[in-house]
Amino acid sequence: MEKVLALLLVALAVVYAVPDPRGIIINLENGELCVNSAQCKSKCCRHDAVLSLARCEPKASENSECSAKTLYGVYKKCPCERGLTCEGDKTIMGSITNTNFGICNDAGRSRE
C-alpha cells in the first residue's frame, strides 16, 4: 500500500512539473516583451523606436505597412501575413538601417 501511495505521489509530481505550453522565453503571445522574432507565436517582435521595448505583434495585413526582412530579429514594421508579399525596398542597406518598408499585397492579385 505504501508503494502504491508513493508511486501515485511521484506520478502527480510529474504531471504538475510539465511546463505551460505558452512558455516564458518562446511561444509568446502578442503584447508580451521579446528580444527576437523567433520568440513570438506570430514571428514578429516589433519596436517603435531604437530605445523602446520590443513586443510581439501580429503580422501585417493586406494594404498595411510592412518590412521585407530584418537582420536583427526585431522589426519596425511587421512582415506580411501568409499569402501576402511586402512590395517595397528590399536592399541590404534598407535591412541594415531597418528602413526597408513597403505595403503588403496579395501575391495572386498583383499578378493579374
N, C-alpha and C positions, 0 to 999 in steps of 0.2 A: 504494500500500500504506500509506503514511504517513497519507493522508487517511482511509482506512478505519479504521485504528487510532485516529486522533483522534476520528472520529465514534463509534466504539464506546465510547471513554472518556467522551465527553460524554453518550451515552445511559445509561451506567452511573451517572454522576453525577446525572442527572435522576431515575433510578429510586430511588436512595438518598436523595434530597432530599425525597421525598414524605413528609409527616408521618404519624405513627402515628394511626390513626383514633380512638384513645381520647382524645387531646387533653391539654393541660396546663391550659387555662382553662375549656373547655367539655367536655361529654360525659364527666363524671367518674363513676367507679364509686362504689358505696356504701362508706362508710367514709373517703372522701377529704375533705380540708378544702375548704370552699366559703365563698363570701360571699353568694351569691344562689341561689335555687332553679333559675333558668334554666341554671346551670352543670351541674346534675346530670342524669344519664340518667333517674333516677326523678322528676325535677322536685320534689324535696323536700330542701331544705337546712335542717337542724334543729339546735337547741342546747338544752341543759338549763337553763342559767341565763344571765342577761344578759351576764355577763363570760366565759362559757365559749366555746370554739371550736366553730364550727358544722361539721357533717359531712353528707355526702349520706347519706340513709337511704331505705329502701323505703317506699312509700306504705302507709297503714294498711289492714289487712284488716277483714273483717266483724266487728262487735262490739268493735272496738278504739277507743281514744280518738283523736279527730281534731280538726283545726282547719278551719273552713269556708274561711277565706281569710286572707291577711296583706297588710299594706300595705308591709312592709319587705323582702319576699323571703326571709325566714328564719322558719321555724315553730318553735313549742314542741312541737307535735304535728303529724305529717304529715297531709296531706289523704288522703282515701279513694282506694282503687284504682278503676279504671274500672268503672262499673256500680253503684257504691255511692254513697250520699249521706250527708253529715255532718249528722245531726239534732242541733241544739243552738243555742247563741247565735250569731246572725248579725247582731248590731247593729254599728254603726260604732264604738261605744265599745269593744266586745269586740275589734274589729280593731286599734284604736289601742293598747290596753293588752295585746294578744296574750293575751287570756284567753277567746277565743271557742271553747271546747272543746265537743265533742259526741261522739257514738258513730256509727260507720259502720254503716249499714243498707242492705240490698238494696232498691233502689227498687221492684222488682217485688213483693216480698213485703210491703212496708209498705202497699201499696195494697189488698191482699187482705183 
